[in-house]
Amino acid sequence: MYILIEKESFQMSENQNLTKKRWSVLIVSCIINVMIGTGYAWSMFVGPLNEHFVAMGFDTAMATLTWAFTLANSIGPIPMIIGGYINDNIGPKWSVFVGGIFFGGGVFVAGCATSPIMVVVGYGILMGLGMGLVYGCTIGNSVKFFPDKAGFVGGLTTATYGLGSVILPLIIAKIVNPDTVLNTFKVLGIVYLVVICVGAFFITRCPVGFVPEGYQPPAPKAGVKAPESKNWKQMLADPIFYVMVIMMTAGATFGLMMISKCKPVITAVILEGDATATIATLSVTILALFNALGRVGCGTISDKIGRINTLTIMLVVGVVGLFLISRAGAGDTAIFMVGICLVGLAFGSFMGVMPGFCAEQFGPKNNGVNYGIMFIGFSLAGIVGPKLLDAFEAPYTTAYYIAMGLGIVGLLLTFVYRAMSKAK
């Protein structure tokens, strides 16, 4: 009897400690996500990089450099699946540590580039691998610590990831030019390496079955079946998985399309090179800010109105935003800015809602690996989105119409999802 009481007392004490400690884990995870989220500030670098390498004699530098952002976003599922397995079975610390080495080291390698292909290797491949290893672990582990605030925490951790591309342009806007861009990469690479790798040792693994002190899990609603925890094989055998993947591709394509070249597009189409660089930089910051707002805001809202309802609304918002961008011509700065606000909001909503949507559909047990596989939809968008703008010349109207068409396909699939869910 004494042993049982002592054991129960120890468990209560440990639970109290973890309930307090989870907040420090969340804060560190958010700081790390700010670091890896700066990868979305690519459009701040691509112009100066192109000028730098053209001056060195690489006349087709831009075509090669575009692959850096494309690869950084398209190879994500590979490290996310690996990191998800480590997170689900071992814990997030070492996955984040190794990811920090890849991420910071990759940016530093890009800073040592003597050709555009070295930027692709450093910024595209190495940084992309690091991003995937870190991203799934910081988010998945934080959400497990907060079953009482899952929507908010999921949105917050993905929002800080998006916030990185808001902060970085404000810091480097005045210093990045064709002469300084490589040294900027070197400095950033060292900062990322130190912050992420040190932060990894402050991330505690959430134990299985953890329930915060004072939290009472809600009783199941009458007639509502708890989600079955499927492994990746069972998930792939479920047709609804493929509907969700295509929806994710549709929701991410227009966002990644604009994120990849927001600054060059507004400079070429709207400002026509006559306005100050401040306005072009502001467009990148605004896009990133609404991306972050979409993640935390829609992640929280989806707890109230449902994941699929949130995504349906946001697909409409994204298509409207693209339409406004397609209508904006020379001098239509306000229309363009409203358009990128809507696109950023819609894109952020998918990033904030989809992790919980995947867990809701296929169960939380294997969500680290399952969401890593579902992230294939994001990777496809990482290839299609940036390349759409490459395929057409300014003012890129055809590219916008194609992205709008894909958004409408995604919207229709939300109703297909409802029908399939109801049938099940």
C-alpha positions as CSV (number, residue, x, y, z in Angstrom):
1,M,0.0,0.0,0.0
2,Y,2.8,2.4,1.0
3,I,4.6,1.7,-2.3
4,L,1.5,2.4,-4.4
5,I,0.8,5.6,-2.6
6,E,4.5,6.7,-3.0
7,K,4.3,5.8,-6.7
8,E,1.1,7.7,-7.2
9,S,2.6,10.7,-5.4
10,F,5.6,10.6,-7.6
11,Q,3.5,10.5,-10.7
12,M,1.4,13.5,-9.5
13,S,4.6,15.5,-8.8
14,E,6.1,14.6,-12.2
15,N,2.8,15.6,-13.9
16,Q,2.9,19.0,-12.1
17,N,6.5,19.6,-13.2
18,L,5.6,18.7,-16.8
19,T,2.5,20.9,-16.7
20,K,4.8,23.9,-15.8
21,K,7.7,22.8,-18.0
22,R,5.6,22.4,-21.2
23,W,5.4,26.2,-21.5
24,S,9.2,26.5,-21.7
25,V,9.2,23.7,-24.3
26,L,6.6,25.6,-26.3
27,I,8.6,28.9,-26.1
28,V,11.8,27.3,-27.3
29,S,10.0,25.4,-30.0
30,C,8.5,28.7,-31.3
31,I,11.9,30.4,-31.3
32,I,13.4,27.5,-33.3
33,N,10.4,27.7,-35.7
34,V,11.1,31.4,-36.2
35,M,14.6,30.4,-37.3
36,I,13.6,27.8,-39.8
37,G,10.7,29.9,-41.1
38,T,13.1,32.5,-42.5
39,G,13.6,30.2,-45.4
40,Y,10.4,31.8,-46.8
41,A,12.2,35.1,-47.2
42,W,13.8,33.7,-50.3
43,S,12.4,36.4,-52.5
44,M,14.6,38.9,-50.6
45,F,17.7,37.1,-51.8
46,V,16.9,35.9,-55.3
47,G,17.3,39.3,-57.0
48,P,20.6,40.2,-55.5
49,L,21.9,36.6,-56.0
50,N,20.9,36.8,-59.7
51,E,22.7,40.1,-60.2
52,H,25.8,38.8,-58.4
53,F,26.1,35.7,-60.5
54,V,25.2,37.4,-63.8
55,A,28.1,39.8,-63.1
56,M,30.3,36.7,-62.7
57,G,29.2,35.5,-66.2
58,F,26.3,33.2,-65.3
59,D,23.8,34.6,-67.7
60,T,21.0,32.1,-66.9
61,A,21.5,32.3,-63.1
62,M,17.8,33.0,-62.3
63,A,16.6,29.7,-63.9
64,T,19.0,27.8,-61.7
65,L,18.4,29.8,-58.6
66,T,14.7,29.2,-58.7
67,W,15.4,25.5,-57.9
68,A,16.8,26.5,-54.5
69,F,13.4,27.5,-53.2
70,T,11.6,24.7,-55.1
71,L,13.8,22.0,-53.7
72,A,13.8,23.4,-50.1
73,N,10.0,23.0,-50.1
74,S,9.6,19.9,-52.2
75,I,12.0,17.5,-50.4
76,G,10.3,18.2,-47.0
77,P,8.4,14.8,-46.7
78,I,11.6,12.8,-46.6
79,P,13.1,14.4,-43.5
80,M,9.6,15.0,-42.0
81,I,8.9,11.2,-42.2
82,I,12.2,10.5,-40.6
83,G,11.8,13.2,-38.0
84,G,8.2,12.2,-37.3
85,Y,9.3,8.6,-36.6
86,I,12.1,9.8,-34.3
87,N,9.6,12.1,-32.5
88,D,6.9,9.4,-32.2
89,N,9.3,6.7,-30.9
90,I,12.4,8.4,-29.4
91,G,11.8,12.1,-28.9
92,P,12.4,15.3,-30.7
93,K,15.7,16.5,-29.2
94,W,18.2,14.8,-31.6
95,S,16.0,15.2,-34.6
96,V,16.0,19.0,-34.0
97,F,19.7,19.0,-33.2
98,V,20.7,17.3,-36.5
99,G,18.1,19.4,-38.3
100,G,19.8,22.5,-37.0
101,I,23.2,21.3,-38.4
102,F,21.7,20.8,-41.8
103,F,19.7,24.0,-41.8
104,G,22.4,26.4,-40.5
105,G,25.1,24.5,-42.4
106,G,23.1,24.7,-45.6
107,V,22.7,28.4,-45.5
108,F,26.4,28.8,-44.7
109,V,27.2,26.6,-47.7
110,A,25.0,28.9,-49.9
111,G,27.1,31.8,-48.6
112,C,30.3,30.2,-49.9
113,A,28.8,29.6,-53.3
114,T,30.9,30.3,-56.4
115,S,28.1,29.3,-58.7
116,P,24.3,29.2,-58.7
117,I,24.3,25.4,-58.3
118,M,26.1,25.7,-54.9
119,V,23.2,27.9,-53.7
120,V,20.8,25.2,-54.8
121,V,22.8,22.5,-52.9
122,G,23.1,24.7,-49.7
123,Y,19.8,26.6,-49.6
124,G,17.7,24.1,-51.5
125,I,18.9,20.6,-50.4
126,L,20.7,20.9,-47.1
127,M,18.6,23.6,-45.7
128,G,15.4,21.8,-46.9
129,L,16.5,18.6,-45.2
130,G,17.1,20.5,-42.0
131,M,13.8,22.3,-42.2
132,G,11.9,19.1,-42.5
133,L,13.7,17.4,-39.6
134,V,12.9,20.3,-37.3
135,Y,9.4,21.4,-38.4
136,G,7.5,18.2,-37.7
137,C,9.1,17.6,-34.3
138,T,8.6,21.1,-32.8
139,I,5.0,21.2,-33.8
140,G,4.1,17.6,-33.1
141,N,5.7,17.5,-29.6
142,S,4.2,20.9,-28.6
143,V,0.7,19.8,-29.6
144,K,1.0,16.6,-27.5
145,F,1.9,18.7,-24.5
146,F,-1.3,20.8,-24.9
147,P,-4.3,18.6,-25.4
148,D,-6.3,21.3,-23.6
149,K,-5.2,24.0,-26.2
150,A,-4.4,21.9,-29.3
151,G,-5.8,24.2,-31.9
152,F,-4.2,27.3,-30.4
153,V,-0.8,25.7,-29.9
154,G,-0.8,24.0,-33.3
155,G,-1.6,27.4,-34.9
156,L,1.0,29.2,-32.7
157,T,3.9,26.9,-33.5
158,T,3.1,27.1,-37.3
159,A,2.6,30.8,-37.0
160,T,6.0,31.4,-35.6
161,Y,7.4,29.4,-38.5
162,G,5.7,31.9,-40.8
163,L,6.8,34.8,-38.6
164,G,10.4,34.2,-39.5
165,S,9.8,35.5,-43.0
166,V,8.2,38.6,-41.5
167,I,11.1,39.4,-39.2
168,L,14.1,38.7,-41.4
169,P,13.2,41.1,-44.3
170,L,12.9,43.9,-41.7
171,I,16.4,43.2,-40.4
172,I,18.3,42.6,-43.7
173,A,16.4,44.9,-46.1
174,K,19.0,47.7,-45.9
175,I,22.1,45.4,-46.1
176,V,21.3,42.8,-48.8
177,N,22.6,43.7,-52.3
178,P,24.6,41.9,-54.9
179,D,27.9,42.6,-53.0
180,T,26.7,41.5,-49.6
181,V,24.2,38.7,-50.2
182,L,26.7,35.8,-49.8
183,N,28.2,37.2,-46.5
184,T,24.7,37.7,-45.2
185,F,24.1,33.9,-45.8
186,K,27.3,33.1,-43.9
187,V,26.2,35.2,-40.8
188,L,22.7,33.8,-40.9
189,G,24.0,30.2,-41.2
190,I,26.0,30.6,-38.0
191,V,23.1,32.2,-36.1
192,Y,20.8,29.4,-37.2
193,L,23.3,26.7,-36.3
194,V,23.8,28.0,-32.8
195,V,20.2,28.9,-31.9
196,I,18.6,25.6,-33.2
197,C,21.3,23.2,-31.9
198,V,21.4,24.8,-28.4
199,G,17.6,25.1,-28.3
200,A,17.3,21.4,-29.1
201,F,18.6,20.5,-25.6
202,F,15.7,22.5,-24.0
203,I,13.0,20.4,-25.7
204,T,11.6,17.7,-23.5
205,R,9.8,14.7,-25.0
206,C,6.1,14.6,-24.1
207,P,5.4,11.3,-22.4
208,V,2.7,9.0,-23.8
209,G,-0.7,9.7,-22.2
210,F,0.3,13.0,-20.6
211,V,-2.6,14.9,-19.2
212,P,-1.9,18.5,-17.9
213,E,-2.7,19.1,-14.2
214,G,-6.3,20.3,-13.8
215,Y,-7.3,19.3,-17.3
216,Q,-10.2,16.8,-17.7
217,P,-10.4,15.3,-21.2
218,P,-13.9,15.8,-22.7
219,A,-16.2,12.9,-22.8
220,P,-16.9,11.5,-26.3
221,K,-20.0,13.0,-27.8
222,A,-23.0,10.7,-28.3
223,G,-22.9,9.1,-31.7
224,V,-19.4,10.3,-32.6
225,K,-16.7,7.7,-33.1
226,A,-13.2,8.5,-31.8
227,P,-10.7,8.6,-34.6
228,E,-9.0,5.3,-35.3
229,S,-5.2,5.5,-35.1
230,K,-4.0,4.2,-38.4
231,N,-0.4,3.6,-39.4
232,W,1.0,4.8,-42.7
233,K,0.0,1.7,-44.6
234,Q,-3.6,1.9,-43.4
235,M,-3.7,5.6,-44.2
236,L,-2.5,5.0,-47.8
237,A,-5.2,2.4,-48.2
238,D,-7.9,5.0,-47.4
239,P,-9.1,6.9,-50.5
240,I,-9.9,9.9,-48.4
241,F,-6.1,10.4,-47.9
242,Y,-5.7,11.2,-51.6
243,V,-8.5,13.8,-51.5
244,M,-6.7,15.5,-48.6
245,V,-3.3,15.5,-50.3
246,I,-4.8,17.1,-53.5
247,M,-6.6,19.7,-51.3
248,M,-3.3,20.5,-49.6
249,T,-1.5,20.9,-53.0
250,A,-4.3,23.3,-54.1
251,G,-4.1,25.3,-50.9
252,A,-0.3,25.6,-50.9
253,T,0.4,26.2,-54.6
254,F,-0.8,29.8,-54.8
255,G,0.9,30.7,-51.5
256,L,4.3,29.3,-52.5
257,M,4.0,30.8,-56.0
258,M,3.8,34.3,-54.5
259,I,6.2,33.7,-51.6
260,S,8.9,32.5,-54.0
261,K,8.9,35.8,-56.1
262,C,6.7,38.4,-54.4
263,K,9.4,41.1,-54.5
264,P,10.4,40.5,-58.2
265,V,6.8,40.4,-59.3
266,I,5.7,43.6,-57.6
267,T,8.8,45.3,-58.9
268,A,8.3,44.2,-62.5
269,V,4.5,44.4,-62.8
270,I,3.2,47.0,-60.3
271,L,6.1,49.3,-59.5
272,E,7.9,49.0,-62.8
273,G,11.2,49.8,-61.1
274,D,10.3,53.4,-60.3
275,A,9.3,53.0,-56.7
276,T,11.6,52.6,-53.8
277,A,12.8,49.2,-52.6
278,T,10.9,49.8,-49.4
279,I,7.6,49.2,-51.0
280,A,8.8,45.9,-52.6
281,T,10.2,44.8,-49.2
282,L,7.0,45.8,-47.5
283,S,5.0,43.4,-49.8
284,V,7.2,40.5,-48.7
285,T,6.6,41.4,-45.0
286,I,2.9,41.8,-45.5
287,L,2.6,38.4,-47.3
288,A,4.6,36.8,-44.5
289,L,2.6,38.5,-41.8
290,F,-0.8,37.3,-43.1
291,N,0.7,33.9,-43.6
292,A,1.5,33.8,-39.9
293,L,-1.9,35.2,-39.0
294,G,-3.6,32.5,-41.1
295,R,-1.7,29.8,-39.2
296,V,-2.6,30.8,-35.7
297,G,-6.0,32.4,-36.4
298,C,-7.4,29.6,-38.6
299,G,-5.8,26.9,-36.5
300,T,-7.8,28.3,-33.5
301,I,-11.0,28.9,-35.5
302,S,-10.9,25.3,-36.9
303,D,-11.4,24.1,-33.3
304,K,-14.7,26.0,-33.3
305,I,-16.2,25.5,-36.8
306,G,-14.3,22.4,-38.0
307,R,-11.2,21.8,-40.1
308,I,-13.0,21.2,-43.4
309,N,-15.3,24.2,-43.0
310,T,-12.2,26.4,-42.3
311,L,-10.4,25.1,-45.4
312,T,-13.4,25.6,-47.6
313,I,-13.7,29.2,-46.6
314,M,-9.9,29.8,-47.0
315,L,-9.8,28.3,-50.5
316,V,-12.4,30.8,-51.6
317,V,-10.4,33.6,-49.9
318,G,-7.2,32.4,-51.8
319,V,-8.9,32.3,-55.2
320,V,-10.3,35.9,-54.6
321,G,-6.8,37.0,-53.6
322,L,-5.3,35.6,-56.8
323,F,-8.0,37.2,-58.9
324,L,-7.1,40.6,-57.4
325,I,-3.4,40.1,-58.1
326,S,-4.2,39.1,-61.7
327,R,-6.1,42.4,-62.2
328,A,-3.4,44.6,-60.7
329,G,-1.4,46.5,-63.2
330,A,1.1,49.3,-63.1
331,G,0.5,51.6,-60.2
332,D,-2.2,49.3,-58.6
333,T,-0.2,48.8,-55.4
334,A,-3.2,48.8,-53.1
335,I,-5.0,46.1,-55.1
336,F,-1.9,44.0,-55.2
337,M,-1.3,44.3,-51.5
338,V,-4.9,43.3,-50.7
339,G,-4.5,40.3,-53.0
340,I,-1.3,39.1,-51.3
341,C,-3.0,39.6,-47.9
342,L,-5.7,37.2,-48.9
343,V,-3.3,34.7,-50.5
344,G,-1.1,34.8,-47.4
345,L,-4.1,34.2,-45.1
346,A,-5.3,31.3,-47.1
347,F,-1.9,29.7,-47.4
348,G,-1.3,30.1,-43.7
349,S,-4.6,28.5,-42.9
350,F,-3.6,25.2,-44.7
351,M,-0.3,25.1,-42.8
352,G,-2.0,25.7,-39.5
353,V,-5.0,23.4,-40.0
354,M,-3.6,20.4,-41.9
355,P,-1.5,18.9,-39.0
356,G,-4.6,18.7,-36.8
357,F,-6.8,17.6,-39.8
358,C,-4.5,14.7,-40.4
359,A,-4.6,13.6,-36.7
360,E,-8.3,14.0,-36.6
361,Q,-8.8,11.8,-39.7
362,F,-6.2,9.1,-39.0
363,G,-5.6,9.4,-35.3
364,P,-2.9,11.0,-33.2
365,K,-0.7,8.0,-32.4
366,N,1.3,7.9,-35.7
367,N,0.7,11.5,-36.8
368,G,4.4,12.3,-37.0
369,V,4.9,9.9,-39.8
370,N,1.4,10.2,-41.3
371,Y,1.6,14.0,-41.6
372,G,5.1,13.7,-43.1
373,I,3.7,11.5,-45.8
374,M,0.7,13.9,-46.3
375,F,3.2,16.7,-46.7
376,I,3.8,15.3,-50.2
377,G,0.9,17.6,-51.1
378,F,3.0,20.6,-50.0
379,S,6.0,19.3,-51.8
380,L,4.1,19.1,-55.1
381,A,3.0,22.7,-54.5
382,G,6.6,23.7,-53.9
383,I,7.4,22.4,-57.4
384,V,4.3,23.7,-59.2
385,G,3.9,27.1,-57.6
386,P,7.3,28.7,-58.3
387,K,7.6,27.1,-61.7
388,L,4.3,28.6,-62.8
389,L,5.8,32.0,-62.6
390,D,8.9,30.8,-64.4
391,A,6.8,29.4,-67.3
392,F,5.2,32.8,-68.2
393,E,6.4,36.3,-68.6
394,A,5.2,39.4,-66.8
395,P,2.4,40.2,-65.9
396,Y,2.0,36.4,-65.3
397,T,-1.8,36.5,-65.8
398,T,-1.9,32.9,-67.2
399,A,0.0,31.6,-64.2
400,Y,-2.5,33.2,-61.9
401,Y,-5.4,31.7,-63.8
402,I,-3.9,28.2,-63.6
403,A,-3.4,28.6,-59.8
404,M,-6.9,29.8,-59.5
405,G,-8.2,26.8,-61.4
406,L,-6.2,24.5,-59.0
407,G,-7.7,26.4,-56.1
408,I,-11.2,25.8,-57.5
409,V,-10.4,22.1,-57.8
410,G,-9.4,22.1,-54.1
411,L,-12.7,23.8,-53.2
412,L,-14.7,21.1,-55.0
413,L,-12.8,18.4,-53.2
414,T,-13.9,19.8,-49.9
415,F,-17.4,18.7,-50.8
416,V,-16.1,15.4,-52.0
417,Y,-14.4,14.9,-48.6
418,R,-17.7,15.7,-46.9
419,A,-19.5,13.1,-49.0
420,M,-16.9,10.4,-48.4
421,S,-16.8,11.1,-44.6
422,K,-20.6,10.9,-44.4
423,A,-20.6,7.6,-46.3
424,K,-18.0,6.2,-43.9
